[in-house]
Amino acid sequence: MIDENFVLLRCHRNNIHRYRKLLATELSELERQYLERRISEEQTAIETLSMAIFPLELGAVNAPRRASPDAA
């Protein structure tokens, strides 16, 4: 199961890489919008899958610390 999730992450990452390479080429505005939307969808899929694999809330680690009442 975990291996499958890592394969999916790699596929999403590879898709993003491929779409970014395509964005560097000459495209119509419609094609560019499509690729940008696909990149956004792939990034959302990576975030969702990452949270399923690593369900840690890392925001708490980086949150600003409050001074304790005893520190004064």
Backbone as JSON, one array per atom type, in Angstrom:
{
  "sequence": "MIDENFVLLRCHRNNIHRYRKLLATELSELERQYLERRISEEQTAIETLSMAIFPLELGAVNAPRRASPDAA",
  "N": [[0.83, -1.2, 0.0], [1.86, 1.29, 0.88], [3.98, 1.48, -0.92], [2.55, 1.72, -3.3], [1.39, 4.22, -2.91], [3.66, 5.84, -2.94], [4.44, 5.46, -5.56], [2.31, 6.67, -6.86], [2.71, 9.31, -5.98], [5.13, 9.84, -7.27], [4.29, 9.68, -9.93], [2.51, 11.87, -10.1], [4.34, 13.94, -9.58], [6.06, 13.64, -11.79], [4.25, 14.21, -13.84], [3.76, 16.94, -13.33], [6.31, 17.95, -13.82], [6.53, 17.37, -16.56], [4.41, 18.95, -17.58], [5.34, 21.51, -16.9], [7.6, 21.66, -18.51], [6.35, 21.7, -20.98], [5.05, 24.16, -20.76], [7.12, 25.86, -21.22], [7.34, 25.99, -23.9], [6.14, 27.19, -27.12], [2.87, 28.13, -26.95], [-0.71, 28.27, -27.34], [-2.97, 30.58, -25.73], [-5.12, 29.23, -24.61], [-4.15, 26.58, -24.44], [-2.07, 27.01, -22.63], [-3.49, 27.83, -20.34], [-4.87, 25.46, -19.84], [-2.72, 23.72, -19.18], [-1.72, 24.99, -16.9], [-3.89, 24.7, -15.2], [-3.94, 21.91, -14.99], [-1.47, 21.49, -13.7], [-2.02, 22.67, -11.25], [-4.06, 20.94, -10.36], [-2.62, 18.55, -10.16], [-0.78, 19.25, -8.16], [-2.52, 19.6, -6.02], [-3.42, 16.98, -5.77], [-1.03, 15.76, -4.99], [-0.63, 17.0, -2.49], [-2.9, 16.09, -1.1], [-2.52, 13.3, -1.14], [-0.07, 13.17, 0.18], [-0.79, 14.02, 2.73], [-2.33, 11.86, 3.46], [-0.44, 9.85, 3.56], [1.51, 10.83, 5.3], [0.3, 11.79, 8.01], [0.86, 14.01, 9.74], [0.66, 17.02, 11.58], [2.39, 19.49, 10.71], [2.35, 22.17, 10.97], [2.06, 22.92, 13.61], [4.58, 22.58, 14.62], [6.04, 24.64, 13.51], [4.71, 26.82, 14.42], [4.38, 30.04, 15.97], [5.75, 30.53, 19.18], [4.22, 31.08, 22.3], [4.93, 33.25, 24.98], [5.53, 31.91, 28.16], [3.53, 32.25, 31.13], [5.09, 32.21, 33.39], [7.54, 33.11, 32.58], [8.02, 35.81, 32.84]],
  "CA": [[0.0, 0.0, 0.0], [2.73, 2.46, 0.93], [4.7, 1.54, -2.19], [1.61, 2.24, -4.3], [1.25, 5.65, -2.68], [4.87, 6.5, -3.41], [4.38, 5.42, -7.02], [1.36, 7.72, -7.25], [3.38, 10.6, -5.77], [6.11, 10.0, -8.34], [3.55, 9.95, -11.17], [2.05, 13.26, -10.05], [5.52, 14.79, -9.72], [6.49, 13.55, -13.18], [3.28, 14.95, -14.65], [4.03, 18.36, -13.13], [7.55, 18.24, -14.54], [6.22, 17.35, -18.0], [3.59, 20.12, -17.89], [6.19, 22.7, -16.83], [8.42, 21.68, -19.72], [5.47, 22.13, -22.07], [4.79, 25.59, -20.6], [8.28, 26.6, -21.74], [7.26, 25.99, -25.36], [5.19, 28.14, -27.68], [1.52, 27.6, -26.8], [-1.81, 29.23, -27.37], [-3.41, 30.94, -24.38], [-5.99, 28.14, -24.15], [-3.28, 25.46, -24.05], [-1.35, 27.44, -21.43], [-4.45, 27.76, -19.24], [-5.11, 24.05, -19.56], [-1.57, 23.16, -18.48], [-1.66, 25.59, -15.56], [-4.95, 24.05, -14.41], [-3.48, 20.54, -14.72], [-0.43, 21.57, -12.68], [-2.71, 22.93, -9.98], [-4.74, 19.7, -9.97], [-1.59, 17.58, -9.76], [-0.25, 19.68, -6.87], [-3.55, 19.28, -5.03], [-3.38, 15.52, -5.59], [0.17, 15.46, -4.19], [-0.89, 17.43, -1.11], [-3.89, 15.18, -0.51], [-1.87, 12.0, -0.95], [0.96, 13.34, 1.21], [-1.45, 14.05, 4.04], [-2.78, 10.5, 3.76], [0.74, 9.04, 3.87], [2.17, 11.44, 6.46], [-0.78, 12.58, 8.61], [1.34, 14.88, 10.81], [0.36, 18.44, 11.44], [3.67, 20.14, 10.88], [2.13, 23.57, 11.27], [2.25, 23.12, 15.04], [6.01, 22.64, 14.87], [6.52, 25.94, 13.07], [3.87, 27.89, 14.95], [5.08, 30.9, 16.93], [5.55, 30.12, 20.58], [3.79, 32.13, 23.22], [5.71, 33.31, 26.22], [4.81, 31.31, 29.28], [3.24, 33.24, 32.18], [6.16, 32.17, 34.39], [8.77, 33.64, 32.0], [8.19, 37.22, 33.17]],
  "C": [[0.86, 1.26, 0.0], [3.49, 2.61, -0.37], [3.81, 2.11, -3.29], [1.45, 3.75, -4.16], [2.48, 6.42, -3.17], [4.94, 6.5, -4.94], [3.44, 6.51, -7.52], [1.98, 9.11, -7.08], [4.38, 10.87, -6.9], [5.42, 10.33, -9.66], [3.06, 11.4, -11.21], [3.21, 14.23, -10.24], [6.02, 14.8, -11.16], [5.55, 14.3, -14.11], [3.52, 16.46, -14.55], [5.27, 18.77, -13.9], [7.29, 18.32, -16.05], [5.41, 18.59, -18.4], [4.42, 21.4, -17.85], [7.11, 22.8, -18.04], [7.59, 22.14, -20.91], [5.16, 23.63, -21.99], [5.93, 26.44, -21.14], [8.28, 26.66, -23.26], [6.24, 27.03, -25.82], [3.79, 27.51, -27.68], [0.49, 28.7, -27.0], [-2.21, 29.52, -25.92], [-4.3, 29.84, -23.79], [-5.17, 26.94, -23.68], [-2.53, 25.78, -22.75], [-2.26, 27.36, -20.2], [-4.73, 26.32, -18.84], [-3.96, 23.46, -18.75], [-1.45, 23.72, -17.06], [-2.71, 24.97, -14.65], [-4.54, 22.63, -14.04], [-2.39, 20.53, -13.65], [-1.06, 21.78, -11.31], [-3.41, 21.67, -9.47], [-3.75, 18.65, -9.48], [-1.01, 17.96, -8.4], [-1.24, 19.4, -5.75], [-3.57, 17.79, -4.74], [-2.17, 15.12, -4.75], [-0.06, 15.83, -2.73], [-1.85, 16.48, -0.41], [-3.26, 13.83, -0.2], [-0.81, 12.08, 0.13], [0.35, 13.36, 2.6], [-1.97, 12.67, 4.43], [-1.6, 9.62, 4.18], [1.38, 9.52, 5.17], [1.17, 12.34, 7.18], [-0.33, 13.45, 9.79], [0.93, 16.31, 10.53], [1.63, 19.2, 11.74], [3.52, 21.63, 11.17], [2.36, 23.87, 12.74], [3.73, 23.23, 15.38], [6.54, 24.03, 14.56], [5.71, 27.11, 13.61], [4.66, 28.74, 15.93], [4.75, 30.48, 18.35], [5.13, 31.33, 21.4], [4.68, 32.1, 24.45], [4.89, 32.71, 27.34], [4.59, 32.36, 30.35], [4.37, 33.31, 33.21], [7.44, 32.82, 33.88], [9.02, 35.09, 32.4], [8.84, 37.46, 34.47]]
}
